[in-house]
């Protein structure tokens, strides 16, 4: 996990993938939604298998100068190791190249055949370590759990409703470089196909806590339900919030979630009462040479690996929902620089009853610093649903994504407005289009 991400991390374009990079992004969720329908139970993920992957990653580090860092031979060897396992299991894999600090980096992408290509569920973990050690908890643990879950998909011959994709990211420790590059290569049409991205960074800490990301309510509840079922209390993850690869997906509107067992922060006495352990760092070997296979809590690794599989099985189930009735306004509306809010309006007619709990709000705003822009959906009765908050650190261009809003308490027919306001100076833009899909 990288806990010191700079405001702007720059990846230089390298080799773009054809086909496999298709994939995704929409729907940041404006209000909580119901948990997904019950799916077939996920298999138990064998702890011994996950630990064997960690032993293999340790051996790779030992044979390559003691680490698996970006630009070092140990990292490319790690990519080759994971890729070989996936190829043998029937996945379609591709290695995506990028350049950072003059050095070639690699992402590994693996697609499981089948599933709706317009509904992509992806799980990932960063595969690189820091240069000071083998990085077995950070982040061999997440990488190994995602790998073994992918292999379990193959063993089960899983045929999910959604298309499954897995990713192992390079140069996360240098500022989420690999995952930013991957997302940056996706056209907006491909981003709109993602139903979610699940991130697993440090899930075997030796003095563990059980932390769940709270970014998307459906994904969050999926993980919370699993841990509640095994009697393990959880807390919301805050130590690394926004500082692992899920942030690359979240920043373009893709729903995200994930798990974490703690890094350098000290476990409180209340957390010791809850989870056991000691009032010391969750991982005393964080970013250190002692982050080896001896730096893993088996119970945490086992529980979290099973939770990975539970989420994949649960969230990939279900049926494809056909598109509903669409209302759109394509007239441009200028957004004043650091000025008053403006609106684009669509008039909804001919829809019976209330709006759905999964109202799709398509937003296309052209802007030179999207973090300045606050975006709201305003219902006919004046109720406001915030789609995108202000964020001074989000320097990317444009807001082009689809949000999902629980608008089931609103009457469908009437004038719905997309409201946008620029909250800081020096950057300009306009609403290019706004549509609602019922």
C-alpha positions as CSV (number, residue, x, y, z in Angstrom):
1,X,0.0,0.0,0.0
2,X,1.2,3.5,-0.9
3,X,0.4,5.9,1.9
4,X,2.0,9.0,0.4
5,X,0.4,9.5,-3.0
6,X,1.5,12.8,-4.7
7,X,-1.2,15.2,-6.0
8,X,-0.3,14.3,-9.6
9,X,1.5,11.0,-10.4
10,X,2.4,10.8,-14.1
11,X,2.6,7.6,-16.1
12,X,4.0,7.8,-19.6
13,X,2.0,5.9,-22.2
14,X,3.5,2.6,-23.2
15,X,2.0,-0.4,-25.0
16,X,-1.8,-0.3,-25.1
17,X,-3.7,-3.6,-25.1
18,X,-6.1,-4.4,-27.7
19,X,-9.4,-5.9,-26.6
20,X,-8.6,-6.9,-23.0
21,X,-8.4,-3.3,-21.8
22,X,-12.0,-2.9,-22.6
23,X,-13.9,-2.7,-19.6
24,X,-15.2,0.0,-17.7
25,X,-16.6,2.5,-15.4
26,X,-19.8,4.1,-14.3
27,X,-21.9,4.4,-11.7
28,X,-20.8,5.9,-8.5
29,X,-23.7,5.3,-6.2
30,X,-25.5,8.3,-4.8
31,X,-27.6,6.5,-2.2
32,X,-27.4,3.0,-0.7
33,X,-29.0,0.2,-2.6
34,X,-30.2,-3.3,-1.6
35,X,-27.7,-6.1,-1.4
36,X,-27.6,-8.3,-4.5
37,X,-29.8,-11.4,-4.8
38,X,-28.6,-14.6,-3.3
39,X,-26.0,-16.4,-5.3
40,X,-24.5,-19.9,-5.2
41,X,-22.2,-20.2,-2.2
42,X,-18.6,-19.5,-2.8
43,X,-16.1,-22.3,-2.2
44,X,-13.7,-22.2,0.8
45,X,-10.4,-20.8,-0.4
46,X,-7.6,-23.2,0.8
47,X,-5.3,-21.2,3.1
48,X,-2.5,-23.6,2.2
49,X,-2.8,-22.6,-1.5
50,X,-2.7,-18.9,-0.7
51,X,0.3,-19.4,1.5
52,X,2.1,-21.4,-1.2
53,X,1.7,-18.4,-3.5
54,X,3.3,-16.2,-0.8
55,X,6.2,-18.7,-0.5
56,X,6.7,-18.5,-4.2
57,X,6.7,-14.7,-4.2
58,X,9.2,-14.8,-1.3
59,X,11.4,-17.1,-3.4
60,X,11.2,-14.8,-6.3
61,X,12.3,-11.8,-4.1
62,X,15.2,-13.9,-2.6
63,X,16.4,-14.7,-6.1
64,X,16.2,-11.1,-7.3
65,X,17.9,-8.9,-4.8
66,X,15.4,-9.2,-2.0
67,X,12.5,-7.3,-3.5
68,X,9.8,-7.2,-6.2
69,X,9.8,-3.5,-6.8
70,X,8.9,-1.6,-10.0
71,X,11.7,-1.7,-12.5
72,X,13.5,-4.6,-10.8
73,X,13.8,-8.1,-12.1
74,X,11.8,-9.5,-9.1
75,X,8.7,-7.6,-10.2
76,X,8.7,-8.9,-13.8
77,X,9.3,-12.4,-12.4
78,X,6.3,-12.0,-10.2
79,X,4.1,-11.1,-13.2
80,X,5.4,-14.1,-15.1
81,X,4.6,-16.4,-12.1
82,X,1.0,-15.2,-11.8
83,X,0.4,-15.2,-15.5
84,X,1.6,-18.8,-15.9
85,X,-0.9,-19.9,-13.2
86,X,-3.8,-18.1,-14.9
87,X,-2.9,-19.3,-18.4
88,X,-2.9,-22.9,-17.2
89,X,-6.3,-22.3,-15.6
90,X,-8.0,-21.2,-18.8
91,X,-7.9,-17.4,-18.4
92,X,-7.2,-15.0,-21.3
93,X,-4.3,-12.9,-20.0
94,X,-2.4,-9.9,-21.3
95,X,0.5,-7.9,-19.9
96,X,0.1,-4.2,-20.3
97,X,3.3,-2.1,-20.4
98,X,3.7,1.5,-19.2
99,X,6.7,3.7,-18.5
100,X,7.4,5.4,-15.2
101,X,10.6,7.3,-14.3
102,X,12.2,6.0,-17.5
103,X,11.5,2.4,-16.5
104,X,9.1,-0.1,-18.0
105,X,6.3,-1.3,-15.7
106,X,3.7,-4.0,-16.1
107,X,0.1,-4.7,-15.3
108,X,-1.4,-8.2,-15.7
109,X,-5.0,-8.5,-16.8
110,X,-6.9,-11.8,-16.8
111,X,-10.4,-12.3,-18.2
112,X,-12.6,-15.3,-17.4
113,X,-14.5,-16.4,-20.5
114,X,-18.2,-15.7,-20.6
115,X,-20.5,-13.4,-18.6
116,X,-22.2,-10.2,-19.9
117,X,-19.5,-8.0,-21.4
118,X,-21.6,-5.0,-20.6
119,X,-21.4,-5.8,-16.9
120,X,-17.8,-6.2,-15.8
121,X,-16.9,-7.1,-12.2
122,X,-13.2,-6.7,-11.6
123,X,-11.0,-7.7,-8.6
124,X,-7.4,-6.6,-8.2
125,X,-4.3,-6.1,-6.1
126,X,-0.9,-4.5,-6.5
127,X,1.8,-6.9,-7.2
128,X,4.9,-4.7,-6.6
129,X,6.8,-4.4,-3.3
130,X,8.8,-1.5,-2.1
131,X,12.6,-1.8,-2.8
132,X,13.4,-2.5,0.9
133,X,11.8,-5.9,1.1
134,X,9.9,-8.8,-0.4
135,X,6.5,-7.2,0.3
136,X,4.7,-10.4,1.4
137,X,1.9,-8.7,3.4
138,X,2.2,-5.5,1.3
139,X,1.0,-6.8,-1.1
140,X,1.7,-10.4,-1.7
141,X,-1.3,-11.1,0.6
142,X,-3.8,-9.4,-1.6
143,X,-2.2,-10.6,-4.8
144,X,-2.2,-14.2,-3.6
145,X,-5.8,-14.1,-2.4
146,X,-7.0,-12.7,-5.7
147,X,-4.9,-15.3,-7.6
148,X,-6.3,-18.2,-5.6
149,X,-9.9,-16.9,-6.0
150,X,-9.4,-16.7,-9.8
151,X,-8.1,-20.3,-9.8
152,X,-11.1,-21.3,-7.7
153,X,-13.3,-19.7,-10.4
154,X,-11.6,-22.0,-12.9
155,X,-11.9,-25.1,-10.7
156,X,-15.6,-24.5,-10.2
157,X,-16.2,-23.8,-13.9
158,X,-18.1,-20.7,-12.7
159,X,-20.5,-19.2,-15.2
160,X,-21.5,-15.9,-13.7
161,X,-24.0,-13.5,-15.2
162,X,-21.4,-10.7,-15.2
163,X,-18.0,-10.9,-16.9
164,X,-15.2,-11.4,-14.5
165,X,-11.8,-9.7,-14.8
166,X,-8.8,-9.8,-12.5
167,X,-5.9,-7.4,-12.4
168,X,-2.4,-7.2,-10.8
169,X,-1.0,-3.7,-10.7
170,X,2.5,-2.4,-11.1
171,X,4.2,0.6,-9.4
172,X,1.4,1.1,-6.9
173,X,4.1,2.0,-4.3
174,X,5.1,4.9,-6.5
175,X,1.7,6.5,-6.7
176,X,-0.9,4.0,-8.1
177,X,0.9,4.4,-11.4
178,X,-0.1,1.1,-13.0
179,X,-3.8,1.2,-12.1
180,X,-4.0,4.9,-13.2
181,X,-2.5,3.9,-16.5
182,X,-5.0,1.1,-17.0
183,X,-8.0,3.2,-16.2
184,X,-6.6,6.0,-18.3
185,X,-6.5,3.8,-21.4
186,X,-10.2,2.8,-21.1
187,X,-12.6,4.7,-23.3
188,X,-15.5,6.2,-21.5
189,X,-17.8,3.6,-23.2
190,X,-15.8,0.8,-21.6
191,X,-15.6,2.4,-18.2
192,X,-19.4,2.5,-18.3
193,X,-19.5,-1.3,-18.4
194,X,-18.0,-1.8,-15.0
195,X,-20.4,-2.9,-12.2
196,X,-17.6,-2.7,-9.7
197,X,-13.9,-2.9,-8.8
198,X,-12.8,-4.8,-5.7
199,X,-9.4,-4.0,-4.2
200,X,-7.3,-6.1,-1.8
201,X,-4.2,-4.4,-0.4
202,X,-2.7,-5.9,2.8
203,X,-5.1,-8.5,4.1
204,X,-2.8,-10.7,6.2
205,X,-1.3,-8.1,8.7
206,X,0.3,-9.9,11.7
207,X,-1.6,-7.8,14.3
208,X,-4.8,-7.6,12.2
209,X,-7.9,-5.5,12.2
210,X,-10.8,-6.2,9.8
211,X,-11.5,-3.1,7.8
212,X,-14.0,-2.7,5.0
213,X,-14.0,0.1,2.4
214,X,-17.2,2.2,2.6
215,X,-17.2,3.7,-0.9
216,X,-20.0,1.7,-2.5
217,X,-22.9,0.6,-0.2
218,X,-23.7,-2.6,-2.1
219,X,-20.1,-3.8,-2.1
220,X,-19.6,-2.7,1.5
221,X,-22.7,-4.6,2.6
222,X,-21.5,-7.7,0.8
223,X,-18.3,-7.8,2.8
224,X,-19.9,-6.8,6.1
225,X,-22.5,-9.6,5.7
226,X,-19.8,-12.1,5.2
227,X,-17.8,-11.1,8.3
228,X,-21.0,-10.9,10.3
229,X,-21.7,-14.4,9.3
230,X,-18.5,-15.7,10.8
231,X,-18.7,-13.6,13.9
232,X,-15.9,-11.2,13.0
233,X,-16.7,-7.5,13.7
234,X,-15.5,-4.9,11.2
235,X,-14.7,-1.2,11.0
236,X,-14.7,1.2,8.2
237,X,-11.2,1.5,6.5
238,X,-9.6,5.0,7.0
239,X,-5.9,4.5,7.2
240,X,-5.3,4.1,3.5
241,X,-8.5,5.7,2.2
242,X,-8.0,6.7,-1.4
243,X,-4.4,5.6,-1.3
244,X,-4.5,2.2,-3.0
245,X,-5.5,1.2,-6.5
246,X,-9.3,1.5,-5.9
247,X,-8.8,5.2,-6.1
248,X,-7.9,5.0,-9.7
249,X,-11.3,3.4,-10.5
250,X,-13.3,5.5,-8.0
251,X,-12.0,8.7,-9.6
252,X,-13.6,7.9,-12.9
253,X,-17.0,6.9,-11.3
254,X,-16.6,3.2,-11.0
255,X,-18.1,1.7,-7.8
256,X,-15.3,0.3,-5.6
257,X,-14.9,-1.6,-2.4
258,X,-12.3,-3.7,-0.7
259,X,-10.6,-5.1,2.4
260,X,-7.6,-4.1,4.6
261,X,-6.1,-5.4,7.8
262,X,-4.0,-2.4,8.8
263,X,-0.5,-1.0,8.2
264,X,1.6,1.4,10.3
265,X,-1.2,2.8,12.4
266,X,-1.3,1.6,16.0
267,X,-4.2,-0.7,17.1
268,X,-6.2,1.1,19.8
269,X,-7.1,-0.6,23.1
270,X,-10.7,-0.8,22.0
271,X,-9.6,-2.6,18.8
272,X,-7.5,-5.0,20.9
273,X,-10.7,-5.8,22.9
274,X,-12.5,-6.3,19.6
275,X,-10.0,-8.3,17.6
276,X,-7.2,-9.4,20.0
277,X,-3.6,-8.7,19.4
278,X,-1.6,-5.9,21.0
279,X,-1.7,-2.1,21.1
280,X,1.1,-1.8,18.5
281,X,1.2,-1.3,14.8
282,X,-1.1,-3.5,12.7
283,X,2.0,-4.3,10.7
284,X,5.3,-3.5,12.4
285,X,7.1,-4.6,9.2
286,X,5.2,-2.2,6.9
287,X,7.5,-1.2,4.1
288,X,10.5,-2.9,5.8
289,X,12.8,-5.8,5.0
290,X,11.0,-7.9,7.6
291,X,7.8,-8.1,5.5
292,X,8.5,-11.7,4.7
293,X,6.4,-14.9,4.9
294,X,6.9,-14.7,8.7
295,X,4.9,-11.4,8.7
296,X,1.5,-13.0,8.0
297,X,-1.4,-13.8,10.4
298,X,-2.9,-17.0,9.1
299,X,-6.4,-16.4,10.5
300,X,-6.7,-12.9,8.9
301,X,-5.4,-14.2,5.6
302,X,-7.8,-17.1,5.6
303,X,-10.8,-15.1,6.5
304,X,-10.1,-12.4,4.0
305,X,-9.3,-14.8,1.2
306,X,-12.7,-16.4,1.8
307,X,-14.3,-13.0,1.8
308,X,-12.7,-12.3,-1.6
309,X,-14.4,-15.4,-3.1
310,X,-17.7,-14.6,-1.3
311,X,-17.8,-11.1,-3.0
312,X,-16.8,-12.5,-6.4
313,X,-19.5,-15.2,-6.3
314,X,-22.2,-12.8,-4.9
315,X,-21.6,-9.7,-6.9
316,X,-21.2,-11.5,-10.3
317,X,-24.5,-13.3,-10.0
318,X,-27.9,-12.0,-11.2
319,X,-29.4,-11.4,-14.5
320,X,-28.9,-8.7,-17.1
321,X,-31.3,-5.8,-16.8
322,X,-32.5,-4.5,-20.1
323,X,-32.2,-0.7,-20.7
324,X,-35.2,1.4,-19.7
325,X,-36.8,4.5,-21.1
326,X,-34.2,7.3,-21.8
327,X,-34.7,11.0,-21.5
328,X,-31.8,13.3,-22.6
329,X,-30.8,16.9,-23.0
330,X,-27.9,17.5,-25.3
331,X,-27.9,21.3,-25.3
332,X,-24.6,22.8,-24.0
333,X,-24.7,24.8,-20.8
334,X,-21.7,26.9,-19.9
335,X,-20.4,26.5,-16.3
336,X,-19.1,29.9,-15.0
337,X,-15.6,29.8,-13.5
338,X,-15.9,29.9,-9.7
339,X,-19.5,31.1,-10.2
340,X,-23.1,30.4,-9.8
341,X,-24.7,26.9,-10.3
342,X,-26.2,26.1,-13.7
343,X,-28.7,23.4,-14.7
344,X,-29.6,21.2,-17.6
345,X,-33.2,20.0,-17.5
346,X,-35.0,16.9,-18.8
347,X,-38.7,16.6,-18.8
348,X,-39.9,13.1,-17.9
349,X,-43.3,12.0,-19.1
350,X,-45.2,8.8,-19.6
351,X,-43.5,6.9,-16.7
352,X,-45.9,5.3,-14.3
353,X,-45.4,5.7,-10.5
354,X,-42.1,6.5,-8.8
355,X,-38.6,6.6,-10.2
356,X,-36.5,3.3,-9.8
357,X,-34.1,2.5,-7.0
358,X,-31.5,2.2,-9.7
359,X,-32.1,5.4,-11.7
360,X,-29.2,5.8,-14.1
361,X,-27.9,9.4,-14.4
362,X,-25.6,9.9,-17.4
363,X,-23.3,12.9,-17.0
364,X,-21.1,14.4,-19.7
365,X,-19.3,17.5,-18.4
366,X,-16.3,18.9,-20.3
367,X,-14.0,20.7,-17.8
368,X,-10.3,21.4,-17.5
369,X,-10.1,20.5,-13.7
370,X,-13.0,18.3,-12.8
371,X,-12.3,18.4,-9.1
372,X,-13.6,22.0,-9.0
373,X,-17.1,20.9,-10.1
374,X,-19.9,19.9,-7.7
375,X,-22.6,17.9,-9.5
376,X,-26.1,17.3,-8.1
377,X,-29.3,15.7,-9.4
378,X,-32.4,17.7,-8.5
379,X,-35.7,15.9,-8.5
380,X,-39.0,17.5,-9.6
381,X,-39.9,18.2,-6.0
382,X,-36.6,19.9,-5.3
383,X,-34.9,17.0,-3.5
384,X,-31.1,17.0,-4.1
385,X,-28.9,13.9,-4.7
386,X,-25.2,14.7,-4.7
387,X,-23.4,12.9,-7.5
388,X,-19.9,14.3,-7.2
389,X,-18.4,16.4,-4.4
390,X,-15.7,19.1,-4.7
391,X,-12.2,17.7,-4.6
392,X,-9.2,20.1,-4.9
393,X,-6.8,17.2,-5.6
394,X,-8.7,15.7,-8.6
395,X,-6.9,17.3,-11.5
396,X,-8.2,15.2,-14.3
397,X,-10.3,16.5,-17.1
398,X,-14.0,16.1,-17.5
399,X,-16.8,14.3,-15.7
400,X,-18.0,11.6,-18.1
401,X,-19.7,8.7,-16.3
402,X,-23.0,7.2,-15.2
403,X,-24.2,7.4,-11.6
404,X,-26.8,5.2,-10.0
405,X,-29.3,6.9,-7.7
406,X,-31.9,5.4,-5.4
407,X,-34.7,7.8,-6.4
408,X,-37.6,5.4,-5.5
409,X,-39.2,8.0,-3.2
410,X,-39.6,10.4,-6.1
411,X,-42.5,10.7,-8.6
412,X,-41.0,9.8,-11.9
413,X,-42.7,12.4,-14.1
414,X,-41.6,16.0,-14.0
415,X,-38.6,18.3,-14.6
416,X,-35.4,16.7,-13.4
417,X,-32.3,18.9,-13.4
418,X,-28.6,18.2,-13.5
419,X,-27.0,21.0,-11.4
420,X,-23.3,21.9,-11.8
421,X,-21.2,24.5,-10.0
422,X,-17.5,25.4,-10.3
423,X,-16.2,26.0,-6.8
424,X,-12.7,27.3,-7.6
425,X,-11.0,29.7,-10.0
426,X,-8.9,29.3,-13.2
427,X,-10.7,26.4,-14.9
428,X,-13.7,26.4,-17.2
429,X,-16.2,23.9,-18.8
430,X,-19.7,23.2,-19.8
431,X,-22.4,20.6,-19.5
432,X,-22.3,18.7,-22.8
433,X,-25.2,16.4,-22.1
434,X,-27.4,14.9,-19.4
435,X,-29.6,11.8,-19.6
436,X,-31.8,9.7,-17.3
437,X,-32.5,6.0,-17.9
438,X,-35.6,4.7,-16.0
